Amino acid sequence: MYVTYVHGVPEDWTGKARVRHYTSPDLIRWKFQSTLGISEENVIDACVYRLPNGTFRMWFKQWNHTYAADSKDLYNWQPIGPVHWKT
């Protein structure tokens, strides 16, 4: 599971936010794995999808923009940059 972690209770959007990775064998007991190093700060709203080639893509928000990162194992993420949506 990937969750947004914000320390404390911020009153505005200026606090530091990170995406953290947790795993669970039973969805009851959770083990912290890591804080993702996909960006320096203010990363929120991670969404992960397995691509047809078997790798994983994560989309996330930072400063009102959407970015992406790729992973082969769900533990090591490589940022690929901003996402430009086609309509």
Backbone as XML, in Angstrom:
<?xml version="1.0"?>
<chain id="A" units="angstrom">
  <residue number="1" name="MET">
    <atom name="N" x="0.850" y="-1.161" z="0.000"/>
    <atom name="CA" x="0.000" y="0.000" z="0.000"/>
    <atom name="C" x="0.902" y="1.232" z="0.000"/>
  </residue>
  <residue number="2" name="TYR">
    <atom name="N" x="0.482" y="2.233" z="-0.740"/>
    <atom name="CA" x="1.193" y="3.502" z="-0.779"/>
    <atom name="C" x="0.263" y="4.568" z="-0.221"/>
  </residue>
  <residue number="3" name="VAL">
    <atom name="N" x="0.720" y="5.273" z="0.789"/>
    <atom name="CA" x="-0.111" y="6.284" z="1.435"/>
    <atom name="C" x="0.639" y="7.606" z="1.532"/>
  </residue>
  <residue number="4" name="THR">
    <atom name="N" x="-0.120" y="8.679" z="1.533"/>
    <atom name="CA" x="0.463" y="9.996" z="1.752"/>
    <atom name="C" x="0.639" y="10.191" z="3.247"/>
  </residue>
  <residue number="5" name="TYR">
    <atom name="N" x="1.829" y="10.598" z="3.650"/>
    <atom name="CA" x="2.115" y="10.863" z="5.064"/>
    <atom name="C" x="2.419" y="12.340" z="5.230"/>
  </residue>
  <residue number="6" name="VAL">
    <atom name="N" x="1.685" y="12.978" z="6.113"/>
    <atom name="CA" x="1.926" y="14.372" z="6.475"/>
    <atom name="C" x="2.072" y="14.409" z="7.986"/>
  </residue>
  <residue number="7" name="HIS">
    <atom name="N" x="3.172" y="14.942" z="8.477"/>
    <atom name="CA" x="3.400" y="15.024" z="9.911"/>
    <atom name="C" x="2.494" y="16.087" z="10.526"/>
  </residue>
  <residue number="8" name="GLY">
    <atom name="N" x="1.801" y="15.711" z="11.581"/>
    <atom name="CA" x="0.949" y="16.676" z="12.274"/>
    <atom name="C" x="-0.370" y="16.898" z="11.555"/>
  </residue>
  <residue number="9" name="VAL">
    <atom name="N" x="-0.980" y="18.030" z="11.874"/>
    <atom name="CA" x="-2.253" y="18.409" z="11.262"/>
    <atom name="C" x="-2.070" y="19.788" z="10.638"/>
  </residue>
  <residue number="10" name="PRO">
    <atom name="N" x="-1.722" y="19.835" z="9.365"/>
    <atom name="CA" x="-1.459" y="21.131" z="8.736"/>
    <atom name="C" x="-2.734" y="21.955" z="8.569"/>
  </residue>
  <residue number="11" name="GLU">
    <atom name="N" x="-2.591" y="23.257" z="8.642"/>
    <atom name="CA" x="-3.713" y="24.162" z="8.451"/>
    <atom name="C" x="-3.815" y="24.651" z="7.013"/>
  </residue>
  <residue number="12" name="ASP">
    <atom name="N" x="-2.786" y="24.381" z="6.208"/>
    <atom name="CA" x="-2.807" y="24.763" z="4.800"/>
    <atom name="C" x="-1.989" y="23.729" z="4.019"/>
  </residue>
  <residue number="13" name="TRP">
    <atom name="N" x="-1.698" y="24.021" z="2.761"/>
    <atom name="CA" x="-0.999" y="23.067" z="1.882"/>
    <atom name="C" x="0.511" y="23.255" z="1.878"/>
  </residue>
  <residue number="14" name="THR">
    <atom name="N" x="1.074" y="23.950" z="2.858"/>
    <atom name="CA" x="2.506" y="24.219" z="2.843"/>
    <atom name="C" x="3.323" y="23.165" z="3.586"/>
  </residue>
  <residue number="15" name="GLY">
    <atom name="N" x="2.709" y="22.207" z="4.244"/>
    <atom name="CA" x="3.440" y="21.179" z="4.982"/>
    <atom name="C" x="4.130" y="20.198" z="4.055"/>
  </residue>
  <residue number="16" name="LYS">
    <atom name="N" x="5.083" y="19.470" z="4.596"/>
    <atom name="CA" x="5.783" y="18.461" z="3.806"/>
    <atom name="C" x="4.971" y="17.169" z="3.768"/>
  </residue>
  <residue number="17" name="ALA">
    <atom name="N" x="4.809" y="16.633" z="2.593"/>
    <atom name="CA" x="4.077" y="15.376" z="2.415"/>
    <atom name="C" x="4.972" y="14.403" z="1.653"/>
  </residue>
  <residue number="18" name="ARG">
    <atom name="N" x="4.902" y="13.143" z="2.039"/>
    <atom name="CA" x="5.688" y="12.090" z="1.404"/>
    <atom name="C" x="4.775" y="10.895" z="1.130"/>
  </residue>
  <residue number="19" name="VAL">
    <atom name="N" x="5.189" y="10.055" z="0.191"/>
    <atom name="CA" x="4.495" y="8.796" z="-0.047"/>
    <atom name="C" x="5.279" y="7.701" z="0.647"/>
  </residue>
  <residue number="20" name="ARG">
    <atom name="N" x="4.574" y="6.920" z="1.480"/>
    <atom name="CA" x="5.207" y="5.812" z="2.205"/>
    <atom name="C" x="4.639" y="4.486" z="1.716"/>
  </residue>
  <residue number="21" name="HIS">
    <atom name="N" x="5.498" y="3.478" z="1.741"/>
    <atom name="CA" x="5.147" y="2.138" z="1.265"/>
    <atom name="C" x="5.026" y="1.197" z="2.460"/>
  </residue>
  <residue number="22" name="TYR">
    <atom name="N" x="3.891" y="0.503" z="2.542"/>
    <atom name="CA" x="3.642" y="-0.488" z="3.587"/>
    <atom name="C" x="3.232" y="-1.803" z="2.921"/>
  </residue>
  <residue number="23" name="THR">
    <atom name="N" x="3.564" y="-2.920" z="3.564"/>
    <atom name="CA" x="3.117" y="-4.227" z="3.086"/>
    <atom name="C" x="2.410" y="-4.960" z="4.221"/>
  </residue>
  <residue number="24" name="SER">
    <atom name="N" x="1.559" y="-5.910" z="3.838"/>
    <atom name="CA" x="0.816" y="-6.681" z="4.827"/>
    <atom name="C" x="0.541" y="-8.082" z="4.295"/>
  </residue>
  <residue number="25" name="PRO">
    <atom name="N" x="0.712" y="-9.095" z="5.149"/>
    <atom name="CA" x="0.367" y="-10.454" z="4.718"/>
    <atom name="C" x="-1.132" y="-10.736" z="4.825"/>
  </residue>
  <residue number="26" name="ASP">
    <atom name="N" x="-1.866" y="-9.900" z="5.582"/>
    <atom name="CA" x="-3.260" y="-10.213" z="5.874"/>
    <atom name="C" x="-4.186" y="-8.990" z="5.903"/>
  </residue>
  <residue number="27" name="LEU">
    <atom name="N" x="-3.698" y="-7.845" z="5.547"/>
    <atom name="CA" x="-4.437" y="-6.575" z="5.560"/>
    <atom name="C" x="-4.827" y="-6.123" z="6.968"/>
  </residue>
  <residue number="28" name="ILE">
    <atom name="N" x="-4.232" y="-6.737" z="7.986"/>
    <atom name="CA" x="-4.438" y="-6.329" z="9.378"/>
    <atom name="C" x="-3.127" y="-5.809" z="9.961"/>
  </residue>
  <residue number="29" name="ARG">
    <atom name="N" x="-2.069" y="-6.578" z="9.804"/>
    <atom name="CA" x="-0.740" y="-6.189" z="10.298"/>
    <atom name="C" x="0.041" y="-5.561" z="9.147"/>
  </residue>
  <residue number="30" name="TRP">
    <atom name="N" x="0.488" y="-4.316" z="9.337"/>
    <atom name="CA" x="1.190" y="-3.579" z="8.290"/>
    <atom name="C" x="2.630" y="-3.328" z="8.699"/>
  </residue>
  <residue number="31" name="LYS">
    <atom name="N" x="3.544" y="-3.492" z="7.752"/>
    <atom name="CA" x="4.965" y="-3.258" z="7.984"/>
    <atom name="C" x="5.433" y="-2.109" z="7.096"/>
  </residue>
  <residue number="32" name="PHE">
    <atom name="N" x="6.044" y="-1.112" z="7.717"/>
    <atom name="CA" x="6.612" y="0.014" z="6.964"/>
    <atom name="C" x="7.796" y="-0.486" z="6.153"/>
  </residue>
  <residue number="33" name="GLN">
    <atom name="N" x="7.814" y="-0.172" z="4.861"/>
    <atom name="CA" x="8.918" y="-0.565" z="3.989"/>
    <atom name="C" x="9.866" y="0.599" z="3.708"/>
  </residue>
  <residue number="34" name="SER">
    <atom name="N" x="9.300" y="1.727" z="3.283"/>
    <atom name="CA" x="10.162" y="2.859" z="2.949"/>
    <atom name="C" x="9.346" y="4.114" z="2.696"/>
  </residue>
  <residue number="35" name="THR">
    <atom name="N" x="10.046" y="5.240" z="2.719"/>
    <atom name="CA" x="9.501" y="6.488" z="2.215"/>
    <atom name="C" x="10.062" y="6.636" z="0.812"/>
  </residue>
  <residue number="36" name="LEU">
    <atom name="N" x="9.200" y="6.753" z="-0.164"/>
    <atom name="CA" x="9.657" y="6.784" z="-1.544"/>
    <atom name="C" x="10.475" y="8.033" z="-1.832"/>
  </residue>
  <residue number="37" name="GLY">
    <atom name="N" x="11.539" y="7.856" z="-2.569"/>
    <atom name="CA" x="12.416" y="8.954" z="-2.955"/>
    <atom name="C" x="12.113" y="9.463" z="-4.343"/>
  </residue>
  <residue number="38" name="ILE">
    <atom name="N" x="10.827" y="9.508" z="-4.703"/>
    <atom name="CA" x="10.461" y="9.921" z="-6.058"/>
    <atom name="C" x="10.531" y="11.422" z="-6.265"/>
  </residue>
  <residue number="39" name="SER">
    <atom name="N" x="10.562" y="12.169" z="-5.179"/>
    <atom name="CA" x="10.672" y="13.617" z="-5.258"/>
    <atom name="C" x="11.053" y="14.146" z="-3.887"/>
  </residue>
  <residue number="40" name="GLU">
    <atom name="N" x="11.519" y="15.365" z="-3.841"/>
    <atom name="CA" x="12.003" y="15.939" z="-2.590"/>
    <atom name="C" x="10.912" y="16.156" z="-1.544"/>
  </residue>
  <residue number="41" name="GLU">
    <atom name="N" x="9.777" y="16.706" z="-1.944"/>
    <atom name="CA" x="8.733" y="16.999" z="-0.964"/>
    <atom name="C" x="7.389" y="17.222" z="-1.629"/>
  </residue>
  <residue number="42" name="ASN">
    <atom name="N" x="6.367" y="17.259" z="-0.789"/>
    <atom name="CA" x="4.996" y="17.545" z="-1.198"/>
    <atom name="C" x="4.488" y="16.629" z="-2.304"/>
  </residue>
  <residue number="43" name="VAL">
    <atom name="N" x="4.645" y="15.337" z="-2.082"/>
    <atom name="CA" x="4.158" y="14.323" z="-3.001"/>
    <atom name="C" x="2.926" y="13.684" z="-2.373"/>
  </residue>
  <residue number="44" name="ILE">
    <atom name="N" x="1.819" y="13.670" z="-3.107"/>
    <atom name="CA" x="0.568" y="13.126" z="-2.569"/>
    <atom name="C" x="-0.136" y="12.264" z="-3.619"/>
  </residue>
  <residue number="45" name="ASP">
    <atom name="N" x="-1.139" y="11.540" z="-3.158"/>
    <atom name="CA" x="-2.114" y="10.859" z="-4.014"/>
    <atom name="C" x="-1.506" y="9.861" z="-4.996"/>
  </residue>
  <residue number="46" name="ALA">
    <atom name="N" x="-0.735" y="8.914" z="-4.495"/>
    <atom name="CA" x="-0.135" y="7.897" z="-5.358"/>
    <atom name="C" x="-1.190" y="6.933" z="-5.888"/>
  </residue>
  <residue number="47" name="CYS">
    <atom name="N" x="-1.038" y="6.575" z="-7.135"/>
    <atom name="CA" x="-1.900" y="5.588" z="-7.791"/>
    <atom name="C" x="-0.976" y="4.673" z="-8.592"/>
  </residue>
  <residue number="48" name="VAL">
    <atom name="N" x="-1.120" y="3.348" z="-8.422"/>
    <atom name="CA" x="-0.226" y="2.392" z="-9.073"/>
    <atom name="C" x="-1.018" y="1.485" z="-10.004"/>
  </residue>
  <residue number="49" name="TYR">
    <atom name="N" x="-0.431" y="1.209" z="-11.178"/>
    <atom name="CA" x="-1.060" y="0.346" z="-12.177"/>
    <atom name="C" x="0.004" y="-0.528" z="-12.823"/>
  </residue>
  <residue number="50" name="ARG">
    <atom name="N" x="-0.317" y="-1.801" z="-13.013"/>
    <atom name="CA" x="0.618" y="-2.702" z="-13.694"/>
    <atom name="C" x="0.445" y="-2.532" z="-15.204"/>
  </residue>
  <residue number="51" name="LEU">
    <atom name="N" x="1.538" y="-2.206" z="-15.879"/>
    <atom name="CA" x="1.519" y="-1.992" z="-17.321"/>
    <atom name="C" x="1.536" y="-3.330" z="-18.065"/>
  </residue>
  <residue number="52" name="PRO">
    <atom name="N" x="1.136" y="-3.352" z="-19.329"/>
    <atom name="CA" x="1.110" y="-4.603" z="-20.092"/>
    <atom name="C" x="2.470" y="-5.319" z="-20.157"/>
  </residue>
  <residue number="53" name="ASN">
    <atom name="N" x="3.572" y="-4.578" z="-20.054"/>
    <atom name="CA" x="4.899" y="-5.197" z="-20.108"/>
    <atom name="C" x="5.340" y="-5.776" z="-18.758"/>
  </residue>
  <residue number="54" name="GLY">
    <atom name="N" x="4.481" y="-5.697" z="-17.741"/>
    <atom name="CA" x="4.787" y="-6.278" z="-16.436"/>
    <atom name="C" x="5.391" y="-5.322" z="-15.428"/>
  </residue>
  <residue number="55" name="THR">
    <atom name="N" x="5.836" y="-4.148" z="-15.867"/>
    <atom name="CA" x="6.356" y="-3.162" z="-14.927"/>
    <atom name="C" x="5.185" y="-2.392" z="-14.320"/>
  </residue>
  <residue number="56" name="PHE">
    <atom name="N" x="5.497" y="-1.592" z="-13.326"/>
    <atom name="CA" x="4.470" y="-0.824" z="-12.636"/>
    <atom name="C" x="4.684" y="0.665" z="-12.872"/>
  </residue>
  <residue number="57" name="ARG">
    <atom name="N" x="3.591" y="1.387" z="-13.000"/>
    <atom name="CA" x="3.658" y="2.839" z="-13.137"/>
    <atom name="C" x="2.907" y="3.456" z="-11.967"/>
  </residue>
  <residue number="58" name="MET">
    <atom name="N" x="3.522" y="4.463" z="-11.364"/>
    <atom name="CA" x="2.885" y="5.220" z="-10.301"/>
    <atom name="C" x="2.690" y="6.647" z="-10.789"/>
  </residue>
  <residue number="59" name="TRP">
    <atom name="N" x="1.486" y="7.142" z="-10.624"/>
    <atom name="CA" x="1.213" y="8.555" z="-10.864"/>
    <atom name="C" x="1.046" y="9.206" z="-9.510"/>
  </residue>
  <residue number="60" name="PHE">
    <atom name="N" x="1.502" y="10.425" z="-9.369"/>
    <atom name="CA" x="1.378" y="11.144" z="-8.107"/>
    <atom name="C" x="1.306" y="12.632" z="-8.376"/>
  </residue>
  <residue number="61" name="LYS">
    <atom name="N" x="0.793" y="13.344" z="-7.407"/>
    <atom name="CA" x="0.649" y="14.793" z="-7.533"/>
    <atom name="C" x="1.754" y="15.494" z="-6.752"/>
  </residue>
  <residue number="62" name="GLN">
    <atom name="N" x="2.229" y="16.589" z="-7.323"/>
    <atom name="CA" x="3.178" y="17.462" z="-6.646"/>
    <atom name="C" x="2.934" y="18.870" z="-7.159"/>
  </residue>
  <residue number="63" name="TRP">
    <atom name="N" x="2.608" y="19.769" z="-6.220"/>
    <atom name="CA" x="2.362" y="21.167" z="-6.561"/>
    <atom name="C" x="1.365" y="21.306" z="-7.715"/>
  </residue>
  <residue number="64" name="ASN">
    <atom name="N" x="0.248" y="20.617" z="-7.626"/>
    <atom name="CA" x="-0.828" y="20.705" z="-8.619"/>
    <atom name="C" x="-0.461" y="20.198" z="-10.003"/>
  </residue>
  <residue number="65" name="HIS">
    <atom name="N" x="0.573" y="19.393" z="-10.105"/>
    <atom name="CA" x="0.949" y="18.758" z="-11.360"/>
    <atom name="C" x="1.009" y="17.251" z="-11.139"/>
  </residue>
  <residue number="66" name="THR">
    <atom name="N" x="0.811" y="16.490" z="-12.198"/>
    <atom name="CA" x="0.888" y="15.039" z="-12.115"/>
    <atom name="C" x="2.219" y="14.574" z="-12.687"/>
  </residue>
  <residue number="67" name="TYR">
    <atom name="N" x="2.880" y="13.691" z="-11.936"/>
    <atom name="CA" x="4.156" y="13.113" z="-12.346"/>
    <atom name="C" x="4.030" y="11.592" z="-12.337"/>
  </residue>
  <residue number="68" name="ALA">
    <atom name="N" x="5.025" y="10.913" z="-12.902"/>
    <atom name="CA" x="4.997" y="9.455" z="-12.928"/>
    <atom name="C" x="6.363" y="8.896" z="-12.567"/>
  </residue>
  <residue number="69" name="ALA">
    <atom name="N" x="6.344" y="7.652" z="-12.102"/>
    <atom name="CA" x="7.560" y="6.897" z="-11.807"/>
    <atom name="C" x="7.294" y="5.448" z="-12.178"/>
  </residue>
  <residue number="70" name="ASP">
    <atom name="N" x="8.336" y="4.715" z="-12.556"/>
    <atom name="CA" x="8.207" y="3.314" z="-12.942"/>
    <atom name="C" x="9.007" y="2.416" z="-12.015"/>
  </residue>
  <residue number="71" name="SER">
    <atom name="N" x="8.530" y="1.168" z="-11.875"/>
    <atom name="CA" x="9.203" y="0.194" z="-11.024"/>
    <atom name="C" x="9.027" y="-1.205" z="-11.598"/>
  </residue>
  <residue number="72" name="LYS">
    <atom name="N" x="10.040" y="-2.037" z="-11.416"/>
    <atom name="CA" x="9.936" y="-3.443" z="-11.808"/>
    <atom name="C" x="9.485" y="-4.313" z="-10.643"/>
  </residue>
  <residue number="73" name="ASP">
    <atom name="N" x="9.656" y="-3.810" z="-9.394"/>
    <atom name="CA" x="9.425" y="-4.658" z="-8.219"/>
    <atom name="C" x="8.560" y="-4.024" z="-7.128"/>
  </residue>
  <residue number="74" name="LEU">
    <atom name="N" x="8.010" y="-2.850" z="-7.343"/>
    <atom name="CA" x="7.191" y="-2.106" z="-6.379"/>
    <atom name="C" x="7.986" y="-1.558" z="-5.192"/>
  </residue>
  <residue number="75" name="TYR">
    <atom name="N" x="9.308" y="-1.725" z="-5.191"/>
    <atom name="CA" x="10.145" y="-1.216" z="-4.100"/>
    <atom name="C" x="11.092" y="-0.121" z="-4.589"/>
  </residue>
  <residue number="76" name="ASN">
    <atom name="N" x="11.589" y="-0.255" z="-5.787"/>
    <atom name="CA" x="12.542" y="0.701" z="-6.350"/>
    <atom name="C" x="11.855" y="1.465" z="-7.474"/>
  </residue>
  <residue number="77" name="TRP">
    <atom name="N" x="11.709" y="2.760" z="-7.278"/>
    <atom name="CA" x="10.977" y="3.602" z="-8.220"/>
    <atom name="C" x="11.920" y="4.584" z="-8.904"/>
  </residue>
  <residue number="78" name="GLN">
    <atom name="N" x="11.754" y="4.717" z="-10.209"/>
    <atom name="CA" x="12.535" y="5.660" z="-11.000"/>
    <atom name="C" x="11.597" y="6.726" z="-11.559"/>
  </residue>
  <residue number="79" name="PRO">
    <atom name="N" x="11.745" y="7.983" z="-11.117"/>
    <atom name="CA" x="10.897" y="9.051" z="-11.664"/>
    <atom name="C" x="11.086" y="9.178" z="-13.172"/>
  </residue>
  <residue number="80" name="ILE">
    <atom name="N" x="9.992" y="9.386" z="-13.887"/>
    <atom name="CA" x="10.086" y="9.579" z="-15.337"/>
    <atom name="C" x="9.638" y="10.969" z="-15.761"/>
  </residue>
  <residue number="81" name="GLY">
    <atom name="N" x="9.180" y="11.770" z="-14.805"/>
    <atom name="CA" x="8.872" y="13.156" z="-15.099"/>
    <atom name="C" x="7.393" y="13.482" z="-15.131"/>
  </residue>
  <residue number="82" name="PRO">
    <atom name="N" x="7.074" y="14.696" z="-15.589"/>
    <atom name="CA" x="5.683" y="15.136" z="-15.606"/>
    <atom name="C" x="4.864" y="14.377" z="-16.644"/>
  </residue>
  <residue number="83" name="VAL">
    <atom name="N" x="3.577" y="14.276" z="-16.368"/>
    <atom name="CA" x="2.653" y="13.602" z="-17.270"/>
    <atom name="C" x="1.902" y="14.666" z="-18.054"/>
  </residue>
  <residue number="84" name="HIS">
    <atom name="N" x="1.843" y="14.483" z="-19.348"/>
    <atom name="CA" x="1.084" y="15.391" z="-20.213"/>
    <atom name="C" x="-0.099" y="14.606" z="-20.746"/>
  </residue>
  <residue number="85" name="TRP">
    <atom name="N" x="-1.273" y="14.912" z="-20.232"/>
    <atom name="CA" x="-2.466" y="14.164" z="-20.592"/>
    <atom name="C" x="-2.949" y="14.564" z="-21.979"/>
  </residue>
  <residue number="86" name="LYS">
    <atom name="N" x="-3.341" y="13.553" z="-22.744"/>
    <atom name="CA" x="-3.912" y="13.789" z="-24.063"/>
    <atom name="C" x="-5.425" y="13.673" z="-23.959"/>
  </residue>
  <residue number="87" name="THR">
    <atom name="N" x="-6.126" y="14.568" z="-24.616"/>
    <atom name="CA" x="-7.588" y="14.512" z="-24.570"/>
    <atom name="C" x="-8.143" y="14.133" z="-25.917"/>
  </residue>
</chain>
